[in-house]
Structures are given as structure tokens and as C-alpha cells.
Amino acid sequence: MLVVVIIVGLLYALPNLYGEDPAVQITGVRGVAASEQTLIQVQKTLQEEKIPAKSVALEEGAILARFDTTDTQLRAREALMSVLGG
């Protein structure tokens, strides 16, 4: 019984072992996949606003931009919303 409790406790705590990864996800309108053109627009906007991103990639029809801090994530979200709408 004790072993089961320990295993459940470890599984419950497992997400805490991974660090925080702030990100902004951009999807197409009404379920349409995001395009390469949108990816280029996102990269250009982040460069113009001088917002450093860990990575910006088109993954499974959505653009995922990862950042080092939540402050950077929020700045990027505001900049991208003003350019892309939303």
C-alpha cells in the first residue's frame, strides 16, 4: 500500500520537475491551419519589436513561439495581437 502511495505521489509531482516554458500559440481562423506567410509575419514582428524568442516554429498547423520569461511572452502577445488581430 505504501509503495502505491509513493508511486502516485511521484506521478502527481512529475510536472513540477519540468521548468516553465512561456509560449504564444497562433492558429488560423476557424480551424484553418496557420501558413508559412503568417510564420514570416510573426518572426518579422518579433524582430521589429526587439522581442527575443527561444524558438518560433510552425507545428501541426499552428505557430508556436517560445520565450525565456513570462514578461517577454506578454510583450510578444500584445505585439502579435496588434499586428495579426484578435
N, CA, C and O atoms as a GROMACS GRO file, in nm:
protein
  344
    1MET      N    1   0.083  -0.120   0.000
    1MET     CA    2   0.000   0.000   0.000
    1MET      C    3   0.087   0.126   0.000
    1MET      O    4   0.059   0.223  -0.071
    2LEU      N    5   0.192   0.124   0.080
    2LEU     CA    6   0.282   0.238   0.088
    2LEU      C    7   0.350   0.264  -0.046
    2LEU      O    8   0.369   0.379  -0.086
    3VAL      N    9   0.387   0.158  -0.115
    3VAL     CA   10   0.451   0.172  -0.246
    3VAL      C   11   0.356   0.239  -0.345
    3VAL      O   12   0.399   0.324  -0.424
    4VAL      N   13   0.230   0.203  -0.342
    4VAL     CA   14   0.130   0.262  -0.431
    4VAL      C   15   0.116   0.411  -0.403
    4VAL      O   16   0.108   0.491  -0.496
    5VAL      N   17   0.113   0.449  -0.277
    5VAL     CA   18   0.101   0.590  -0.239
    5VAL      C   19   0.224   0.668  -0.286
    5VAL      O   20   0.211   0.780  -0.336
    6ILE      N   21   0.341   0.610  -0.272
    6ILE     CA   22   0.464   0.677  -0.316
    6ILE      C   23   0.464   0.694  -0.468
    6ILE      O   24   0.501   0.800  -0.518
    7ILE      N   25   0.424   0.591  -0.540
    7ILE     CA   26   0.420   0.599  -0.687
    7ILE      C   27   0.320   0.704  -0.733
    7ILE      O   28   0.350   0.783  -0.822
    8VAL      N   29   0.202   0.707  -0.672
    8VAL     CA   30   0.102   0.808  -0.708
    8VAL      C   31   0.154   0.947  -0.676
    8VAL      O   32   0.134   1.040  -0.754
    9GLY      N   33   0.220   0.963  -0.563
    9GLY     CA   34   0.278   1.092  -0.525
    9GLY      C   35   0.384   1.138  -0.624
    9GLY      O   36   0.389   1.256  -0.659
   10LEU      N   37   0.469   1.047  -0.668
   10LEU     CA   38   0.572   1.080  -0.767
   10LEU      C   39   0.509   1.120  -0.901
   10LEU      O   40   0.554   1.216  -0.964
   11LEU      N   41   0.408   1.047  -0.944
   11LEU     CA   42   0.340   1.082  -1.069
   11LEU      C   43   0.272   1.218  -1.060
   11LEU      O   44   0.272   1.295  -1.156
   12TYR      N   45   0.216   1.246  -0.945
   12TYR     CA   46   0.149   1.374  -0.924
   12TYR      C   47   0.250   1.490  -0.926
   12TYR      O   48   0.218   1.599  -0.974
   13ALA      N   49   0.370   1.467  -0.874
   13ALA     CA   50   0.472   1.572  -0.867
   13ALA      C   51   0.555   1.583  -0.995
   13ALA      O   52   0.631   1.679  -1.009
   14LEU      N   53   0.543   1.490  -1.086
   14LEU     CA   54   0.625   1.488  -1.207
   14LEU      C   55   0.621   1.618  -1.288
   14LEU      O   56   0.728   1.662  -1.332
   15PRO      N   57   0.506   1.681  -1.310
   15PRO     CA   58   0.507   1.807  -1.388
   15PRO      C   59   0.591   1.918  -1.325
   15PRO      O   60   0.639   2.007  -1.395
   16ASN      N   61   0.610   1.914  -1.195
   16ASN     CA   62   0.690   2.016  -1.127
   16ASN      C   63   0.839   2.001  -1.156
   16ASN      O   64   0.916   2.095  -1.132
   17LEU      N   65   0.881   1.888  -1.207
   17LEU     CA   66   1.022   1.867  -1.238
   17LEU      C   67   1.063   1.939  -1.366
   17LEU      O   68   1.181   1.969  -1.385
   18TYR      N   69   0.967   1.966  -1.451
   18TYR     CA   70   0.995   2.036  -1.576
   18TYR      C   71   0.979   2.186  -1.554
   18TYR      O   72   0.887   2.229  -1.485
   19GLY      N   73   1.068   2.263  -1.613
   19GLY     CA   74   1.064   2.408  -1.597
   19GLY      C   75   0.950   2.471  -1.674
   19GLY      O   76   0.884   2.408  -1.757
   20GLU      N   77   0.928   2.597  -1.645
   20GLU     CA   78   0.825   2.675  -1.712
   20GLU      C   79   0.872   2.708  -1.853
   20GLU      O   80   0.990   2.738  -1.874
   21ASP      N   81   0.782   2.704  -1.949
   21ASP     CA   82   0.816   2.735  -2.088
   21ASP      C   83   0.708   2.828  -2.145
   21ASP      O   84   0.617   2.782  -2.213
   22PRO      N   85   0.719   2.959  -2.116
   22PRO     CA   86   0.619   3.054  -2.166
   22PRO      C   87   0.615   3.052  -2.319
   22PRO      O   88   0.719   3.051  -2.384
   23ALA      N   89   0.494   3.053  -2.374
   23ALA     CA   90   0.480   3.048  -2.520
   23ALA      C   91   0.354   3.121  -2.564
   23ALA      O   92   0.263   3.146  -2.485
   24VAL      N   93   0.352   3.155  -2.692
   24VAL     CA   94   0.234   3.211  -2.758
   24VAL      C   95   0.203   3.119  -2.874
   24VAL      O   96   0.290   3.090  -2.957
   25GLN      N   97   0.077   3.073  -2.881
   25GLN     CA   98   0.036   2.986  -2.991
   25GLN      C   99  -0.057   3.064  -3.083
   25GLN      O  100  -0.152   3.127  -3.037
   26ILE      N  101  -0.030   3.057  -3.213
   26ILE     CA  102  -0.111   3.128  -3.312
   26ILE      C  103  -0.171   3.023  -3.405
   26ILE      O  104  -0.100   2.945  -3.467
   27THR      N  105  -0.304   3.023  -3.414
   27THR     CA  106  -0.373   2.930  -3.502
   27THR      C  107  -0.448   3.009  -3.608
   27THR      O  108  -0.470   3.129  -3.594
   28GLY      N  109  -0.487   2.940  -3.713
   28GLY     CA  110  -0.564   3.004  -3.819
   28GLY      C  111  -0.706   3.032  -3.774
   28GLY      O  112  -0.751   2.983  -3.670
   29VAL      N  113  -0.776   3.110  -3.853
   29VAL     CA  114  -0.915   3.144  -3.824
   29VAL      C  115  -1.005   3.026  -3.856
   29VAL      O  116  -0.991   2.962  -3.960
   30ARG      N  117  -1.099   2.997  -3.765
   30ARG     CA  118  -1.200   2.892  -3.784
   30ARG      C  119  -1.138   2.757  -3.818
   30ARG      O  120  -1.186   2.687  -3.907
   31GLY      N  121  -1.034   2.722  -3.748
   31GLY     CA  122  -0.974   2.590  -3.765
   31GLY      C  123  -0.882   2.574  -3.884
   31GLY      O  124  -0.830   2.465  -3.906
   32VAL      N  125  -0.862   2.678  -3.962
   32VAL     CA  126  -0.770   2.671  -4.076
   32VAL      C  127  -0.627   2.673  -4.022
   32VAL      O  128  -0.596   2.747  -3.928
   33ALA      N  129  -0.541   2.593  -4.081
   33ALA     CA  130  -0.402   2.586  -4.035
   33ALA      C  131  -0.329   2.717  -4.064
   33ALA      O  132  -0.354   2.784  -4.164
   34ALA      N  133  -0.238   2.752  -3.975
   34ALA     CA  134  -0.154   2.870  -3.995
   34ALA      C  135  -0.059   2.842  -4.112
   34ALA      O  136  -0.024   2.727  -4.138
   35SER      N  137  -0.017   2.947  -4.181
   35SER     CA  138   0.065   2.930  -4.302
   35SER      C  139   0.208   2.977  -4.280
   35SER      O  140   0.241   3.039  -4.179
   36GLU      N  141   0.293   2.947  -4.378
   36GLU     CA  142   0.431   2.995  -4.377
   36GLU      C  143   0.435   3.147  -4.381
   36GLU      O  144   0.522   3.210  -4.320
   37GLN      N  145   0.340   3.206  -4.452
   37GLN     CA  146   0.333   3.352  -4.462
   37GLN      C  147   0.308   3.414  -4.324
   37GLN      O  148   0.368   3.515  -4.288
   38THR      N  149   0.220   3.352  -4.246
   38THR     CA  150   0.194   3.400  -4.110
   38THR      C  151   0.318   3.382  -4.023
   38THR      O  152   0.349   3.468  -3.941
   39LEU      N  153   0.388   3.271  -4.041
   39LEU     CA  154   0.512   3.246  -3.966
   39LEU      C  155   0.613   3.356  -3.993
   39LEU      O  156   0.677   3.407  -3.900
   40ILE      N  157   0.630   3.394  -4.119
   40ILE     CA  158   0.723   3.501  -4.155
   40ILE      C  159   0.680   3.633  -4.093
   40ILE      O  160   0.763   3.710  -4.046
   41GLN      N  161   0.549   3.658  -4.093
   41GLN     CA  162   0.496   3.782  -4.034
   41GLN      C  163   0.522   3.786  -3.883
   41GLN      O  164   0.555   3.891  -3.828
   42VAL      N  165   0.506   3.672  -3.816
   42VAL     CA  166   0.532   3.663  -3.672
   42VAL      C  167   0.680   3.690  -3.644
   42VAL      O  168   0.712   3.768  -3.555
   43GLN      N  169   0.769   3.626  -3.719
   43GLN     CA  170   0.913   3.646  -3.700
   43GLN      C  171   0.952   3.791  -3.724
   43GLN      O  172   1.031   3.848  -3.648
   44LYS      N  173   0.897   3.851  -3.827
   44LYS     CA  174   0.926   3.991  -3.860
   44LYS      C  175   0.879   4.084  -3.748
   44LYS      O  176   0.950   4.176  -3.710
   45THR      N  177   0.759   4.060  -3.696
   45THR     CA  178   0.705   4.143  -3.588
   45THR      C  179   0.791   4.134  -3.463
   45THR      O  180   0.820   4.235  -3.400
   46LEU      N  181   0.833   4.013  -3.427
   46LEU     CA  182   0.918   3.996  -3.309
   46LEU      C  183   1.052   4.066  -3.327
   46LEU      O  184   1.105   4.125  -3.232
   47GLN      N  185   1.108   4.061  -3.447
   47GLN     CA  186   1.235   4.131  -3.473
   47GLN      C  187   1.217   4.282  -3.465
   47GLN      O  188   1.299   4.351  -3.403
   48GLU      N  189   1.111   4.334  -3.525
   48GLU     CA  190   1.088   4.479  -3.525
   48GLU      C  191   1.066   4.531  -3.383
   48GLU      O  192   1.110   4.642  -3.350
   49GLU      N  193   0.998   4.453  -3.301
   49GLU     CA  194   0.970   4.494  -3.163
   49GLU      C  195   1.086   4.460  -3.068
   49GLU      O  196   1.079   4.487  -2.948
   50LYS      N  197   1.192   4.399  -3.123
   50LYS     CA  198   1.309   4.358  -3.044
   50LYS      C  199   1.270   4.267  -2.928
   50LYS      O  200   1.313   4.286  -2.814
   51ILE      N  201   1.187   4.167  -2.959
   51ILE     CA  202   1.143   4.070  -2.860
   51ILE      C  203   1.216   3.939  -2.889
   51ILE      O  204   1.192   3.876  -2.992
   52PRO      N  205   1.307   3.897  -2.799
   52PRO     CA  206   1.383   3.774  -2.823
   52PRO      C  207   1.297   3.649  -2.798
   52PRO      O  208   1.229   3.639  -2.697
   53ALA      N  209   1.302   3.556  -2.892
   53ALA     CA  210   1.228   3.430  -2.878
   53ALA      C  211   1.327   3.314  -2.875
   53ALA      O  212   1.427   3.315  -2.946
   54LYS      N  213   1.298   3.214  -2.790
   54LYS     CA  214   1.380   3.093  -2.789
   54LYS      C  215   1.363   3.017  -2.919
   54LYS      O  216   1.459   2.965  -2.975
   55SER      N  217   1.238   3.011  -2.966
   55SER     CA  218   1.210   2.945  -3.094
   55SER      C  219   1.075   2.992  -3.146
   55SER      O  220   0.985   3.026  -3.070
   56VAL      N  221   1.064   2.992  -3.278
   56VAL     CA  222   0.937   3.021  -3.346
   56VAL      C  223   0.924   2.917  -3.455
   56VAL      O  224   1.007   2.911  -3.546
   57ALA      N  225   0.820   2.832  -3.447
   57ALA     CA  226   0.809   2.723  -3.542
   57ALA      C  227   0.664   2.697  -3.578
   57ALA      O  228   0.572   2.723  -3.500
   58LEU      N  229   0.645   2.645  -3.698
   58LEU     CA  230   0.514   2.601  -3.745
   58LEU      C  231   0.503   2.453  -3.710
   58LEU      O  232   0.573   2.370  -3.767
   59GLU      N  233   0.414   2.421  -3.617
   59GLU     CA  234   0.399   2.284  -3.569
   59GLU      C  235   0.253   2.242  -3.577
   59GLU      O  236   0.167   2.302  -3.513
   60GLU      N  237   0.225   2.141  -3.657
   60GLU     CA  238   0.091   2.083  -3.669
   60GLU      C  239  -0.015   2.188  -3.700
   60GLU      O  240  -0.122   2.188  -3.639
   61GLY      N  241   0.014   2.276  -3.792
   61GLY     CA  242  -0.084   2.376  -3.835
   61GLY      C  243  -0.097   2.497  -3.745
   61GLY      O  244  -0.185   2.580  -3.767
   62ALA      N  245  -0.013   2.508  -3.644
   62ALA     CA  246  -0.014   2.624  -3.554
   62ALA      C  247   0.128   2.676  -3.538
   62ALA      O  248   0.225   2.600  -3.548
   63ILE      N  249   0.139   2.804  -3.513
   63ILE     CA  250   0.271   2.864  -3.489
   63ILE      C  251   0.291   2.872  -3.339
   63ILE      O  252   0.206   2.923  -3.266
   64LEU      N  253   0.403   2.820  -3.293
   64LEU     CA  254   0.435   2.821  -3.151
   64LEU      C  255   0.563   2.900  -3.130
   64LEU      O  256   0.670   2.862  -3.179
   65ALA      N  257   0.552   3.010  -3.057
   65ALA     CA  258   0.668   3.095  -3.025
   65ALA      C  259   0.698   3.079  -2.876
   65ALA      O  260   0.612   3.105  -2.792
   66ARG      N  261   0.818   3.036  -2.845
   66ARG     CA  262   0.859   3.014  -2.706
   66ARG      C  263   0.952   3.126  -2.661
   66ARG      O  264   1.031   3.179  -2.739
   67PHE      N  265   0.940   3.160  -2.531
   67PHE     CA  266   1.016   3.272  -2.475
   67PHE      C  267   1.080   3.231  -2.343
   67PHE      O  268   1.042   3.131  -2.282
   68ASP      N  269   1.181   3.310  -2.300
   68ASP     CA  270   1.252   3.281  -2.176
   68ASP      C  271   1.172   3.319  -2.052
   68ASP      O  272   1.176   3.249  -1.951
   69THR      N  273   1.098   3.431  -2.058
   69THR     CA  274   1.026   3.479  -1.940
   69THR      C  275   0.880   3.508  -1.975
   69THR      O  276   0.844   3.524  -2.091
   70THR      N  277   0.798   3.514  -1.872
   70THR     CA  278   0.657   3.547  -1.893
   70THR      C  279   0.640   3.693  -1.933
   70THR      O  280   0.546   3.727  -2.005
   71ASP      N  281   0.730   3.780  -1.888
   71ASP     CA  282   0.723   3.921  -1.930
   71ASP      C  283   0.743   3.933  -2.081
   71ASP      O  284   0.672   4.008  -2.148
   72THR      N  285   0.840   3.860  -2.133
   72THR     CA  286   0.865   3.860  -2.277
   72THR      C  287   0.745   3.801  -2.351
   72THR      O  288   0.706   3.850  -2.457
   73GLN      N  289   0.688   3.696  -2.295
   73GLN     CA  290   0.570   3.633  -2.355
   73GLN      C  291   0.455   3.733  -2.366
   73GLN      O  292   0.389   3.740  -2.469
   74LEU      N  293   0.430   3.809  -2.260
   74LEU     CA  294   0.320   3.907  -2.262
   74LEU      C  295   0.346   4.019  -2.361
   74LEU      O  296   0.254   4.064  -2.430
   75ARG      N  297   0.472   4.066  -2.370
   75ARG     CA  298   0.507   4.169  -2.470
   75ARG      C  299   0.483   4.117  -2.611
   75ARG      O  300   0.429   4.188  -2.696
   76ALA      N  301   0.523   3.992  -2.635
   76ALA     CA  302   0.504   3.932  -2.767
   76ALA      C  303   0.356   3.915  -2.799
   76ALA      O  304   0.314   3.940  -2.912
   77ARG      N  305   0.279   3.874  -2.701
   77ARG     CA  306   0.135   3.856  -2.722
   77ARG      C  307   0.070   3.987  -2.765
   77ARG      O  308  -0.008   3.991  -2.860
   78GLU      N  309   0.103   4.095  -2.694
   78GLU     CA  310   0.046   4.226  -2.728
   78GLU      C  311   0.087   4.270  -2.868
   78GLU      O  312   0.004   4.319  -2.945
   79ALA      N  313   0.215   4.254  -2.900
   79ALA     CA  314   0.265   4.296  -3.032
   79ALA      C  315   0.199   4.214  -3.143
   79ALA      O  316   0.160   4.269  -3.246
   80LEU      N  317   0.187   4.084  -3.122
   80LEU     CA  318   0.129   3.998  -3.225
   80LEU      C  319  -0.021   4.020  -3.240
   80LEU      O  320  -0.074   4.013  -3.351
   81MET      N  321  -0.089   4.048  -3.130
   81MET     CA  322  -0.232   4.075  -3.140
   81MET      C  323  -0.259   4.204  -3.217
   81MET      O  324  -0.356   4.212  -3.292
   82SER      N  325  -0.173   4.303  -3.200
   82SER     CA  326  -0.194   4.429  -3.272
   82SER      C  327  -0.169   4.412  -3.422
   82SER      O  328  -0.230   4.481  -3.504
   83VAL      N  329  -0.078   4.322  -3.458
   83VAL     CA  330  -0.046   4.301  -3.600
   83VAL      C  331  -0.142   4.200  -3.665
   83VAL      O  332  -0.191   4.223  -3.776
   84LEU      N  333  -0.168   4.090  -3.595
   84LEU     CA  334  -0.250   3.983  -3.654
   84LEU      C  335  -0.399   3.998  -3.625
   84LEU      O  336  -0.482   3.936  -3.691
   85GLY      N  337  -0.431   4.080  -3.527
   85GLY     CA  338  -0.572   4.093  -3.486
   85GLY      C  339  -0.604   3.988  -3.383
   85GLY      O  340  -0.528   3.894  -3.361
   86GLY      N  341  -0.718   4.004  -3.321
   86GLY     CA  342  -0.754   3.902  -3.223
   86GLY      C  343  -0.808   3.963  -3.105
   86GLY      O  344  -0.844   3.893  -3.010
   0.00000   0.00000   0.00000
